Amino acid sequence: MYLHLGQNTVITLNEIVGIFDLDNTTVSKKTRDYLSSAEKNGNVNVVSPELPKSFIVCSSDEEKNRVYLSQISTSTLLKRTQDMKY
C-alpha cells in the first residue's frame, strides 16, 4: 500500500519508521539535531513549498533513512493509513 504525502510524493507503507508532528517534536534538542544532520547529509525531501506540519522518517534496504517534510498534518496522514484495506 502507498501513502500520499502531498504534491506528487507517494511512499510505501512498509518504508515508514514514524510520522511526527513538527510543532511537538522539535521542542527536543535531539530531534532538532537529527533533522539537522539528515538535512546536511542530503536525506531530507521537502514535499511542498508550504509550511510543513509533519515529518515522516522512512527506511528501506537500499537506502539510509530519508526524511520527508509534509504540509499534511499527522492526524490526516494517520487517518489515510487507517482507511486503507489490507
PyMOL Python script that loads the backbone (N, CA, C, O; Angstrom):
from pymol import cmd

cmd.read_pdbstr("""\
ATOM      1  N   MET A   1       0.830  -1.181   0.000  1.00  0.00           N
ATOM      2  CA  MET A   1       0.000   0.000   0.000  1.00  0.00           C
ATOM      3  C   MET A   1       0.877   1.247   0.000  1.00  0.00           C
ATOM      4  O   MET A   1       2.040   1.213   0.401  1.00  0.00           O
ATOM      5  N   TYR A   2       0.300   2.324  -0.451  1.00  0.00           N
ATOM      6  CA  TYR A   2       1.022   3.582  -0.586  1.00  0.00           C
ATOM      7  C   TYR A   2       0.353   4.683   0.229  1.00  0.00           C
ATOM      8  O   TYR A   2      -0.855   4.669   0.461  1.00  0.00           O
ATOM      9  N   LEU A   3       1.177   5.635   0.653  1.00  0.00           N
ATOM     10  CA  LEU A   3       0.679   6.791   1.395  1.00  0.00           C
ATOM     11  C   LEU A   3       1.060   8.048   0.631  1.00  0.00           C
ATOM     12  O   LEU A   3       2.232   8.266   0.327  1.00  0.00           O
ATOM     13  N   HIS A   4       0.072   8.869   0.322  1.00  0.00           N
ATOM     14  CA  HIS A   4       0.294  10.133  -0.385  1.00  0.00           C
ATOM     15  C   HIS A   4       0.655  11.198   0.640  1.00  0.00           C
ATOM     16  O   HIS A   4      -0.115  11.473   1.560  1.00  0.00           O
ATOM     17  N   LEU A   5       1.856  11.810   0.472  1.00  0.00           N
ATOM     18  CA  LEU A   5       2.348  12.803   1.422  1.00  0.00           C
ATOM     19  C   LEU A   5       2.072  14.230   1.001  1.00  0.00           C
ATOM     20  O   LEU A   5       2.365  15.166   1.746  1.00  0.00           O
ATOM     21  N   GLY A   6       1.512  14.408  -0.181  1.00  0.00           N
ATOM     22  CA  GLY A   6       1.264  15.751  -0.696  1.00  0.00           C
ATOM     23  C   GLY A   6       1.978  15.933  -2.013  1.00  0.00           C
ATOM     24  O   GLY A   6       2.931  15.219  -2.325  1.00  0.00           O
ATOM     25  N   GLN A   7       1.502  16.911  -2.792  1.00  0.00           N
ATOM     26  CA  GLN A   7       2.035  17.168  -4.124  1.00  0.00           C
ATOM     27  C   GLN A   7       2.102  15.855  -4.899  1.00  0.00           C
ATOM     28  O   GLN A   7       1.084  15.172  -5.018  1.00  0.00           O
ATOM     29  N   ASN A   8       3.239  15.488  -5.416  1.00  0.00           N
ATOM     30  CA  ASN A   8       3.375  14.253  -6.195  1.00  0.00           C
ATOM     31  C   ASN A   8       4.227  13.222  -5.469  1.00  0.00           C
ATOM     32  O   ASN A   8       4.895  12.413  -6.113  1.00  0.00           O
ATOM     33  N   THR A   9       4.215  13.235  -4.152  1.00  0.00           N
ATOM     34  CA  THR A   9       5.061  12.340  -3.372  1.00  0.00           C
ATOM     35  C   THR A   9       4.234  11.223  -2.745  1.00  0.00           C
ATOM     36  O   THR A   9       3.273  11.464  -2.015  1.00  0.00           O
ATOM     37  N   VAL A  10       4.642   9.995  -3.055  1.00  0.00           N
ATOM     38  CA  VAL A  10       3.976   8.806  -2.540  1.00  0.00           C
ATOM     39  C   VAL A  10       5.061   7.855  -2.032  1.00  0.00           C
ATOM     40  O   VAL A  10       6.092   7.680  -2.681  1.00  0.00           O
ATOM     41  N   ILE A  11       4.825   7.246  -0.877  1.00  0.00           N
ATOM     42  CA  ILE A  11       5.762   6.267  -0.335  1.00  0.00           C
ATOM     43  C   ILE A  11       4.997   4.996   0.010  1.00  0.00           C
ATOM     44  O   ILE A  11       3.776   5.021   0.169  1.00  0.00           O
ATOM     45  N   THR A  12       5.724   3.883   0.126  1.00  0.00           N
ATOM     46  CA  THR A  12       5.068   2.644   0.525  1.00  0.00           C
ATOM     47  C   THR A  12       4.975   2.590   2.053  1.00  0.00           C
ATOM     48  O   THR A  12       5.852   3.093   2.756  1.00  0.00           O
ATOM     49  N   LEU A  13       3.919   1.984   2.549  1.00  0.00           N
ATOM     50  CA  LEU A  13       3.692   1.932   3.995  1.00  0.00           C
ATOM     51  C   LEU A  13       4.778   1.160   4.726  1.00  0.00           C
ATOM     52  O   LEU A  13       5.114   1.492   5.863  1.00  0.00           O
ATOM     53  N   ASN A  14       5.333   0.131   4.088  1.00  0.00           N
ATOM     54  CA  ASN A  14       6.339  -0.671   4.796  1.00  0.00           C
ATOM     55  C   ASN A  14       7.670   0.053   4.958  1.00  0.00           C
ATOM     56  O   ASN A  14       8.538  -0.438   5.681  1.00  0.00           O
ATOM     57  N   GLU A  15       7.863   1.195   4.315  1.00  0.00           N
ATOM     58  CA  GLU A  15       9.071   2.001   4.479  1.00  0.00           C
ATOM     59  C   GLU A  15       8.996   2.915   5.697  1.00  0.00           C
ATOM     60  O   GLU A  15      10.031   3.372   6.182  1.00  0.00           O
ATOM     61  N   ILE A  16       7.801   3.191   6.199  1.00  0.00           N
ATOM     62  CA  ILE A  16       7.610   4.201   7.241  1.00  0.00           C
ATOM     63  C   ILE A  16       8.137   3.713   8.585  1.00  0.00           C
ATOM     64  O   ILE A  16       7.743   2.657   9.081  1.00  0.00           O
ATOM     65  N   VAL A  17       9.035   4.504   9.160  1.00  0.00           N
ATOM     66  CA  VAL A  17       9.539   4.255  10.502  1.00  0.00           C
ATOM     67  C   VAL A  17       8.670   5.014  11.502  1.00  0.00           C
ATOM     68  O   VAL A  17       8.348   4.496  12.572  1.00  0.00           O
ATOM     69  N   GLY A  18       8.293   6.246  11.147  1.00  0.00           N
ATOM     70  CA  GLY A  18       7.449   7.037  12.031  1.00  0.00           C
ATOM     71  C   GLY A  18       6.942   8.295  11.359  1.00  0.00           C
ATOM     72  O   GLY A  18       7.554   8.812  10.424  1.00  0.00           O
ATOM     73  N   ILE A  19       5.809   8.780  11.853  1.00  0.00           N
ATOM     74  CA  ILE A  19       5.209  10.030  11.392  1.00  0.00           C
ATOM     75  C   ILE A  19       5.141  10.945  12.610  1.00  0.00           C
ATOM     76  O   ILE A  19       4.567  10.586  13.638  1.00  0.00           O
ATOM     77  N   PHE A  20       5.742  12.142  12.481  1.00  0.00           N
ATOM     78  CA  PHE A  20       5.908  13.013  13.632  1.00  0.00           C
ATOM     79  C   PHE A  20       5.381  14.416  13.360  1.00  0.00           C
ATOM     80  O   PHE A  20       5.501  14.933  12.250  1.00  0.00           O
ATOM     81  N   ASP A  21       4.799  15.021  14.385  1.00  0.00           N
ATOM     82  CA  ASP A  21       4.312  16.388  14.319  1.00  0.00           C
ATOM     83  C   ASP A  21       5.486  17.338  14.543  1.00  0.00           C
ATOM     84  O   ASP A  21       6.187  17.222  15.549  1.00  0.00           O
ATOM     85  N   LEU A  22       5.708  18.264  13.632  1.00  0.00           N
ATOM     86  CA  LEU A  22       6.845  19.180  13.753  1.00  0.00           C
ATOM     87  C   LEU A  22       6.744  20.098  14.959  1.00  0.00           C
ATOM     88  O   LEU A  22       7.747  20.344  15.628  1.00  0.00           O
ATOM     89  N   ASP A  23       5.562  20.605  15.250  1.00  0.00           N
ATOM     90  CA  ASP A  23       5.406  21.532  16.380  1.00  0.00           C
ATOM     91  C   ASP A  23       5.738  20.876  17.712  1.00  0.00           C
ATOM     92  O   ASP A  23       6.379  21.492  18.564  1.00  0.00           O
ATOM     93  N   ASN A  24       5.312  19.646  17.899  1.00  0.00           N
ATOM     94  CA  ASN A  24       5.516  18.971  19.178  1.00  0.00           C
ATOM     95  C   ASN A  24       6.899  18.353  19.326  1.00  0.00           C
ATOM     96  O   ASN A  24       7.460  18.365  20.422  1.00  0.00           O
ATOM     97  N   THR A  25       7.450  17.823  18.266  1.00  0.00           N
ATOM     98  CA  THR A  25       8.703  17.082  18.388  1.00  0.00           C
ATOM     99  C   THR A  25       9.947  17.945  18.307  1.00  0.00           C
ATOM    100  O   THR A  25      10.988  17.568  18.847  1.00  0.00           O
ATOM    101  N   THR A  26       9.871  19.090  17.651  1.00  0.00           N
ATOM    102  CA  THR A  26      11.072  19.912  17.518  1.00  0.00           C
ATOM    103  C   THR A  26      11.380  20.713  18.779  1.00  0.00           C
ATOM    104  O   THR A  26      12.317  21.512  18.792  1.00  0.00           O
ATOM    105  N   VAL A  27      10.613  20.511  19.820  1.00  0.00           N
ATOM    106  CA  VAL A  27      10.923  21.100  21.115  1.00  0.00           C
ATOM    107  C   VAL A  27      12.190  20.427  21.668  1.00  0.00           C
ATOM    108  O   VAL A  27      12.985  21.058  22.365  1.00  0.00           O
ATOM    109  N   SER A  28      12.358  19.155  21.349  1.00  0.00           N
ATOM    110  CA  SER A  28      13.506  18.386  21.817  1.00  0.00           C
ATOM    111  C   SER A  28      14.757  18.716  20.994  1.00  0.00           C
ATOM    112  O   SER A  28      14.706  18.768  19.765  1.00  0.00           O
ATOM    113  N   LYS A  29      15.865  18.934  21.680  1.00  0.00           N
ATOM    114  CA  LYS A  29      17.127  19.213  21.002  1.00  0.00           C
ATOM    115  C   LYS A  29      17.579  18.013  20.180  1.00  0.00           C
ATOM    116  O   LYS A  29      18.163  18.184  19.109  1.00  0.00           O
ATOM    117  N   LYS A  30      17.317  16.800  20.665  1.00  0.00           N
ATOM    118  CA  LYS A  30      17.720  15.589  19.937  1.00  0.00           C
ATOM    119  C   LYS A  30      17.005  15.505  18.587  1.00  0.00           C
ATOM    120  O   LYS A  30      17.607  15.108  17.590  1.00  0.00           O
ATOM    121  N   THR A  31      15.746  15.870  18.555  1.00  0.00           N
ATOM    122  CA  THR A  31      15.002  15.849  17.300  1.00  0.00           C
ATOM    123  C   THR A  31      15.539  16.904  16.346  1.00  0.00           C
ATOM    124  O   THR A  31      15.725  16.637  15.159  1.00  0.00           O
ATOM    125  N   ARG A  32      15.786  18.089  16.858  1.00  0.00           N
ATOM    126  CA  ARG A  32      16.351  19.150  16.017  1.00  0.00           C
ATOM    127  C   ARG A  32      17.708  18.743  15.463  1.00  0.00           C
ATOM    128  O   ARG A  32      18.006  18.998  14.297  1.00  0.00           O
ATOM    129  N   ASP A  33      18.535  18.106  16.301  1.00  0.00           N
ATOM    130  CA  ASP A  33      19.846  17.630  15.850  1.00  0.00           C
ATOM    131  C   ASP A  33      19.701  16.554  14.770  1.00  0.00           C
ATOM    132  O   ASP A  33      20.444  16.549  13.788  1.00  0.00           O
ATOM    133  N   TYR A  34      18.744  15.648  14.956  1.00  0.00           N
ATOM    134  CA  TYR A  34      18.507  14.593  13.967  1.00  0.00           C
ATOM    135  C   TYR A  34      18.098  15.190  12.618  1.00  0.00           C
ATOM    136  O   TYR A  34      18.631  14.805  11.577  1.00  0.00           O
ATOM    137  N   LEU A  35      17.160  16.123  12.641  1.00  0.00           N
ATOM    138  CA  LEU A  35      16.703  16.745  11.398  1.00  0.00           C
ATOM    139  C   LEU A  35      17.817  17.556  10.738  1.00  0.00           C
ATOM    140  O   LEU A  35      17.943  17.562   9.513  1.00  0.00           O
ATOM    141  N   SER A  36      18.609  18.225  11.534  1.00  0.00           N
ATOM    142  CA  SER A  36      19.728  18.999  11.011  1.00  0.00           C
ATOM    143  C   SER A  36      20.758  18.082  10.353  1.00  0.00           C
ATOM    144  O   SER A  36      21.255  18.383   9.267  1.00  0.00           O
ATOM    145  N   SER A  37      21.073  16.983  10.998  1.00  0.00           N
ATOM    146  CA  SER A  37      22.014  16.007  10.451  1.00  0.00           C
ATOM    147  C   SER A  37      21.490  15.395   9.152  1.00  0.00           C
ATOM    148  O   SER A  37      22.238  15.240   8.186  1.00  0.00           O
ATOM    149  N   ALA A  38      20.210  15.051   9.135  1.00  0.00           N
ATOM    150  CA  ALA A  38      19.604  14.478   7.930  1.00  0.00           C
ATOM    151  C   ALA A  38      19.664  15.470   6.778  1.00  0.00           C
ATOM    152  O   ALA A  38      19.906  15.083   5.635  1.00  0.00           O
ATOM    153  N   GLU A  39      19.446  16.746   7.074  1.00  0.00           N
ATOM    154  CA  GLU A  39      19.499  17.772   6.033  1.00  0.00           C
ATOM    155  C   GLU A  39      20.927  17.931   5.504  1.00  0.00           C
ATOM    156  O   GLU A  39      21.132  18.042   4.295  1.00  0.00           O
ATOM    157  N   LYS A  40      21.898  17.942   6.395  1.00  0.00           N
ATOM    158  CA  LYS A  40      23.302  18.064   5.984  1.00  0.00           C
ATOM    159  C   LYS A  40      23.738  16.895   5.105  1.00  0.00           C
ATOM    160  O   LYS A  40      24.549  17.063   4.194  1.00  0.00           O
ATOM    161  N   ASN A  41      23.192  15.709   5.385  1.00  0.00           N
ATOM    162  CA  ASN A  41      23.535  14.507   4.616  1.00  0.00           C
ATOM    163  C   ASN A  41      22.728  14.372   3.332  1.00  0.00           C
ATOM    164  O   ASN A  41      22.920  13.420   2.576  1.00  0.00           O
ATOM    165  N   GLY A  42      21.828  15.313   3.083  1.00  0.00           N
ATOM    166  CA  GLY A  42      21.019  15.271   1.867  1.00  0.00           C
ATOM    167  C   GLY A  42      19.890  14.266   1.902  1.00  0.00           C
ATOM    168  O   GLY A  42      19.428  13.811   0.856  1.00  0.00           O
ATOM    169  N   ASN A  43      19.441  13.916   3.097  1.00  0.00           N
ATOM    170  CA  ASN A  43      18.382  12.909   3.240  1.00  0.00           C
ATOM    171  C   ASN A  43      17.009  13.501   3.514  1.00  0.00           C
ATOM    172  O   ASN A  43      16.085  12.771   3.870  1.00  0.00           O
ATOM    173  N   VAL A  44      16.857  14.822   3.355  1.00  0.00           N
ATOM    174  CA  VAL A  44      15.569  15.466   3.594  1.00  0.00           C
ATOM    175  C   VAL A  44      14.933  15.840   2.257  1.00  0.00           C
ATOM    176  O   VAL A  44      15.559  16.473   1.407  1.00  0.00           O
ATOM    177  N   ASN A  45      13.680  15.435   2.093  1.00  0.00           N
ATOM    178  CA  ASN A  45      12.907  15.770   0.902  1.00  0.00           C
ATOM    179  C   ASN A  45      11.749  16.663   1.316  1.00  0.00           C
ATOM    180  O   ASN A  45      10.913  16.269   2.129  1.00  0.00           O
ATOM    181  N   VAL A  46      11.700  17.856   0.761  1.00  0.00           N
ATOM    182  CA  VAL A  46      10.610  18.781   1.058  1.00  0.00           C
ATOM    183  C   VAL A  46       9.498  18.516   0.054  1.00  0.00           C
ATOM    184  O   VAL A  46       9.689  18.675  -1.152  1.00  0.00           O
ATOM    185  N   VAL A  47       8.343  18.115   0.554  1.00  0.00           N
ATOM    186  CA  VAL A  47       7.227  17.723  -0.307  1.00  0.00           C
ATOM    187  C   VAL A  47       6.564  18.935  -0.946  1.00  0.00           C
ATOM    188  O   VAL A  47       6.159  18.876  -2.106  1.00  0.00           O
ATOM    189  N   SER A  48       6.449  20.030  -0.205  1.00  0.00           N
ATOM    190  CA  SER A  48       5.711  21.189  -0.676  1.00  0.00           C
ATOM    191  C   SER A  48       6.394  22.474  -0.201  1.00  0.00           C
ATOM    192  O   SER A  48       7.036  22.485   0.849  1.00  0.00           O
ATOM    193  N   PRO A  49       6.257  23.540  -0.963  1.00  0.00           N
ATOM    194  CA  PRO A  49       6.819  24.811  -0.513  1.00  0.00           C
ATOM    195  C   PRO A  49       6.034  25.433   0.652  1.00  0.00           C
ATOM    196  O   PRO A  49       6.486  26.403   1.260  1.00  0.00           O
ATOM    197  N   GLU A  50       4.878  24.878   0.954  1.00  0.00           N
ATOM    198  CA  GLU A  50       4.075  25.372   2.078  1.00  0.00           C
ATOM    199  C   GLU A  50       4.759  25.039   3.407  1.00  0.00           C
ATOM    200  O   GLU A  50       5.656  24.197   3.457  1.00  0.00           O
ATOM    201  N   LEU A  51       4.332  25.701   4.471  1.00  0.00           N
ATOM    202  CA  LEU A  51       4.879  25.460   5.802  1.00  0.00           C
ATOM    203  C   LEU A  51       4.634  24.003   6.209  1.00  0.00           C
ATOM    204  O   LEU A  51       3.485  23.562   6.238  1.00  0.00           O
ATOM    205  N   PRO A  52       5.696  23.249   6.525  1.00  0.00           N
ATOM    206  CA  PRO A  52       5.485  21.838   6.887  1.00  0.00           C
ATOM    207  C   PRO A  52       4.846  21.684   8.259  1.00  0.00           C
ATOM    208  O   PRO A  52       5.114  22.460   9.176  1.00  0.00           O
ATOM    209  N   LYS A  53       3.998  20.672   8.385  1.00  0.00           N
ATOM    210  CA  LYS A  53       3.333  20.367   9.646  1.00  0.00           C
ATOM    211  C   LYS A  53       3.839  19.059  10.238  1.00  0.00           C
ATOM    212  O   LYS A  53       3.703  18.821  11.439  1.00  0.00           O
ATOM    213  N   SER A  54       4.425  18.206   9.390  1.00  0.00           N
ATOM    214  CA  SER A  54       4.864  16.901   9.861  1.00  0.00           C
ATOM    215  C   SER A  54       6.131  16.483   9.143  1.00  0.00           C
ATOM    216  O   SER A  54       6.485  17.016   8.091  1.00  0.00           O
ATOM    217  N   PHE A  55       6.802  15.515   9.744  1.00  0.00           N
ATOM    218  CA  PHE A  55       7.901  14.878   9.036  1.00  0.00           C
ATOM    219  C   PHE A  55       7.764  13.373   9.172  1.00  0.00           C
ATOM    220  O   PHE A  55       7.330  12.857  10.202  1.00  0.00           O
ATOM    221  N   ILE A  56       8.143  12.686   8.114  1.00  0.00           N
ATOM    222  CA  ILE A  56       7.993  11.247   8.025  1.00  0.00           C
ATOM    223  C   ILE A  56       9.379  10.649   7.834  1.00  0.00           C
ATOM    224  O   ILE A  56      10.095  11.021   6.905  1.00  0.00           O
ATOM    225  N   VAL A  57       9.754   9.736   8.697  1.00  0.00           N
ATOM    226  CA  VAL A  57      11.042   9.060   8.580  1.00  0.00           C
ATOM    227  C   VAL A  57      10.794   7.717   7.904  1.00  0.00           C
ATOM    228  O   VAL A  57       9.947   6.933   8.332  1.00  0.00           O
ATOM    229  N   CYS A  58      11.558   7.469   6.830  1.00  0.00           N
ATOM    230  CA  CYS A  58      11.418   6.235   6.059  1.00  0.00           C
ATOM    231  C   CYS A  58      12.757   5.525   5.963  1.00  0.00           C
ATOM    232  O   CYS A  58      13.813   6.158   5.974  1.00  0.00           O
ATOM    233  N   SER A  59      12.702   4.226   5.869  1.00  0.00           N
ATOM    234  CA  SER A  59      13.902   3.426   5.712  1.00  0.00           C
ATOM    235  C   SER A  59      13.599   2.288   4.759  1.00  0.00           C
ATOM    236  O   SER A  59      12.506   1.723   4.770  1.00  0.00           O
ATOM    237  N   SER A  60      14.581   1.959   3.935  1.00  0.00           N
ATOM    238  CA  SER A  60      14.458   0.797   3.058  1.00  0.00           C
ATOM    239  C   SER A  60      15.797   0.095   3.029  1.00  0.00           C
ATOM    240  O   SER A  60      16.798   0.634   3.500  1.00  0.00           O
ATOM    241  N   ASP A  61      15.820  -1.096   2.483  1.00  0.00           N
ATOM    242  CA  ASP A  61      17.043  -1.888   2.450  1.00  0.00           C
ATOM    243  C   ASP A  61      18.141  -1.222   1.629  1.00  0.00           C
ATOM    244  O   ASP A  61      19.320  -1.327   1.967  1.00  0.00           O
ATOM    245  N   GLU A  62      17.761  -0.540   0.554  1.00  0.00           N
ATOM    246  CA  GLU A  62      18.739   0.042  -0.358  1.00  0.00           C
ATOM    247  C   GLU A  62      19.296   1.373   0.115  1.00  0.00           C
ATOM    248  O   GLU A  62      20.415   1.734  -0.251  1.00  0.00           O
ATOM    249  N   GLU A  63      18.544   2.109   0.919  1.00  0.00           N
ATOM    250  CA  GLU A  63      18.916   3.476   1.252  1.00  0.00           C
ATOM    251  C   GLU A  63      18.986   3.696   2.757  1.00  0.00           C
ATOM    252  O   GLU A  63      18.437   2.933   3.551  1.00  0.00           O
ATOM    253  N   LYS A  64      19.682   4.766   3.114  1.00  0.00           N
ATOM    254  CA  LYS A  64      19.682   5.201   4.512  1.00  0.00           C
ATOM    255  C   LYS A  64      18.334   5.845   4.798  1.00  0.00           C
ATOM    256  O   LYS A  64      17.513   6.016   3.897  1.00  0.00           O
ATOM    257  N   ASN A  65      18.113   6.198   6.050  1.00  0.00           N
ATOM    258  CA  ASN A  65      16.848   6.846   6.410  1.00  0.00           C
ATOM    259  C   ASN A  65      16.643   8.118   5.599  1.00  0.00           C
ATOM    260  O   ASN A  65      17.563   8.916   5.421  1.00  0.00           O
ATOM    261  N   ARG A  66      15.430   8.288   5.116  1.00  0.00           N
ATOM    262  CA  ARG A  66      15.032   9.500   4.422  1.00  0.00           C
ATOM    263  C   ARG A  66      13.983  10.190   5.275  1.00  0.00           C
ATOM    264  O   ARG A  66      13.207   9.546   5.981  1.00  0.00           O
ATOM    265  N   VAL A  67      13.977  11.516   5.194  1.00  0.00           N
ATOM    266  CA  VAL A  67      13.001  12.307   5.932  1.00  0.00           C
ATOM    267  C   VAL A  67      12.216  13.131   4.922  1.00  0.00           C
ATOM    268  O   VAL A  67      12.793  13.810   4.073  1.00  0.00           O
ATOM    269  N   TYR A  68      10.897  13.063   5.026  1.00  0.00           N
ATOM    270  CA  TYR A  68      10.019  13.872   4.183  1.00  0.00           C
ATOM    271  C   TYR A  68       9.353  14.925   5.049  1.00  0.00           C
ATOM    272  O   TYR A  68       8.794  14.605   6.098  1.00  0.00           O
ATOM    273  N   LEU A  69       9.408  16.177   4.622  1.00  0.00           N
ATOM    274  CA  LEU A  69       8.678  17.255   5.288  1.00  0.00           C
ATOM    275  C   LEU A  69       7.395  17.482   4.507  1.00  0.00           C
ATOM    276  O   LEU A  69       7.429  17.772   3.311  1.00  0.00           O
ATOM    277  N   SER A  70       6.264  17.350   5.187  1.00  0.00           N
ATOM    278  CA  SER A  70       4.970  17.430   4.511  1.00  0.00           C
ATOM    279  C   SER A  70       4.096  18.516   5.118  1.00  0.00           C
ATOM    280  O   SER A  70       4.155  18.781   6.318  1.00  0.00           O
ATOM    281  N   GLN A  71       3.289  19.138   4.276  1.00  0.00           N
ATOM    282  CA  GLN A  71       2.342  20.153   4.734  1.00  0.00           C
ATOM    283  C   GLN A  71       1.074  19.521   5.303  1.00  0.00           C
ATOM    284  O   GLN A  71       0.194  20.227   5.794  1.00  0.00           O
ATOM    285  N   ILE A  72       0.982  18.213   5.240  1.00  0.00           N
ATOM    286  CA  ILE A  72      -0.198  17.498   5.737  1.00  0.00           C
ATOM    287  C   ILE A  72       0.025  17.132   7.209  1.00  0.00           C
ATOM    288  O   ILE A  72       1.110  16.691   7.589  1.00  0.00           O
ATOM    289  N   SER A  73      -1.004  17.318   8.021  1.00  0.00           N
ATOM    290  CA  SER A  73      -0.887  17.058   9.457  1.00  0.00           C
ATOM    291  C   SER A  73      -0.747  15.564   9.737  1.00  0.00           C
ATOM    292  O   SER A  73      -1.135  14.721   8.927  1.00  0.00           O
ATOM    293  N   THR A  74      -0.186  15.261  10.898  1.00  0.00           N
ATOM    294  CA  THR A  74      -0.003  13.863  11.287  1.00  0.00           C
ATOM    295  C   THR A  74      -1.343  13.143  11.421  1.00  0.00           C
ATOM    296  O   THR A  74      -1.449  11.965  11.078  1.00  0.00           O
ATOM    297  N   SER A  75      -2.353  13.832  11.911  1.00  0.00           N
ATOM    298  CA  SER A  75      -3.661  13.185  12.073  1.00  0.00           C
ATOM    299  C   SER A  75      -4.257  12.795  10.716  1.00  0.00           C
ATOM    300  O   SER A  75      -4.872  11.735  10.591  1.00  0.00           O
ATOM    301  N   THR A  76      -4.080  13.636   9.713  1.00  0.00           N
ATOM    302  CA  THR A  76      -4.583  13.310   8.378  1.00  0.00           C
ATOM    303  C   THR A  76      -3.800  12.148   7.783  1.00  0.00           C
ATOM    304  O   THR A  76      -4.390  11.250   7.183  1.00  0.00           O
ATOM    305  N   LEU A  77      -2.482  12.154   7.942  1.00  0.00           N
ATOM    306  CA  LEU A  77      -1.670  11.048   7.419  1.00  0.00           C
ATOM    307  C   LEU A  77      -2.039   9.740   8.107  1.00  0.00           C
ATOM    308  O   LEU A  77      -2.151   8.703   7.453  1.00  0.00           O
ATOM    309  N   LEU A  78      -2.227   9.784   9.421  1.00  0.00           N
ATOM    310  CA  LEU A  78      -2.627   8.586  10.157  1.00  0.00           C
ATOM    311  C   LEU A  78      -3.979   8.082   9.680  1.00  0.00           C
ATOM    312  O   LEU A  78      -4.174   6.879   9.504  1.00  0.00           O
ATOM    313  N   LYS A  79      -4.907   9.000   9.474  1.00  0.00           N
ATOM    314  CA  LYS A  79      -6.235   8.606   9.006  1.00  0.00           C
ATOM    315  C   LYS A  79      -6.144   7.940   7.633  1.00  0.00           C
ATOM    316  O   LYS A  79      -6.856   6.974   7.358  1.00  0.00           O
ATOM    317  N   ARG A  80      -5.276   8.454   6.784  1.00  0.00           N
ATOM    318  CA  ARG A  80      -5.104   7.860   5.450  1.00  0.00           C
ATOM    319  C   ARG A  80      -4.596   6.423   5.557  1.00  0.00           C
ATOM    320  O   ARG A  80      -5.006   5.563   4.777  1.00  0.00           O
ATOM    321  N   THR A  81      -3.714   6.158   6.510  1.00  0.00           N
ATOM    322  CA  THR A  81      -3.194   4.796   6.649  1.00  0.00           C
ATOM    323  C   THR A  81      -4.275   3.870   7.213  1.00  0.00           C
ATOM    324  O   THR A  81      -4.330   2.696   6.847  1.00  0.00           O
ATOM    325  N   GLN A  82      -5.126   4.377   8.092  1.00  0.00           N
ATOM    326  CA  GLN A  82      -6.164   3.555   8.681  1.00  0.00           C
ATOM    327  C   GLN A  82      -7.317   3.300   7.735  1.00  0.00           C
ATOM    328  O   GLN A  82      -8.034   2.312   7.894  1.00  0.00           O
ATOM    329  N   ASP A  83      -7.514   4.169   6.749  1.00  0.00           N
ATOM    330  CA  ASP A  83      -8.592   3.993   5.789  1.00  0.00           C
ATOM    331  C   ASP A  83      -8.286   2.919   4.754  1.00  0.00           C
ATOM    332  O   ASP A  83      -9.182   2.455   4.050  1.00  0.00           O
ATOM    333  N   MET A  84      -7.022   2.527   4.664  1.00  0.00           N
ATOM    334  CA  MET A  84      -6.627   1.528   3.669  1.00  0.00           C
ATOM    335  C   MET A  84      -7.033   0.143   4.134  1.00  0.00           C
ATOM    336  O   MET A  84      -6.927  -0.197   5.312  1.00  0.00           O
ATOM    337  N   LYS A  85      -7.498  -0.640   3.186  1.00  0.00           N
ATOM    338  CA  LYS A  85      -7.874  -2.023   3.485  1.00  0.00           C
ATOM    339  C   LYS A  85      -6.765  -2.933   3.002  1.00  0.00           C
ATOM    340  O   LYS A  85      -6.301  -2.825   1.867  1.00  0.00           O
ATOM    341  N   TYR A  86      -6.348  -3.829   3.878  1.00  0.00           N
ATOM    342  CA  TYR A  86      -5.234  -4.723   3.545  1.00  0.00           C
ATOM    343  C   TYR A  86      -5.748  -5.994   2.937  1.00  0.00           C
ATOM    344  O   TYR A  86      -4.961  -6.875   2.589  1.00  0.00           O
TER     345      TYR A  86
END
""", "prot")
cmd.dss("prot")
cmd.show_as("cartoon", "prot")
cmd.util.cbc("prot")
cmd.orient("prot")
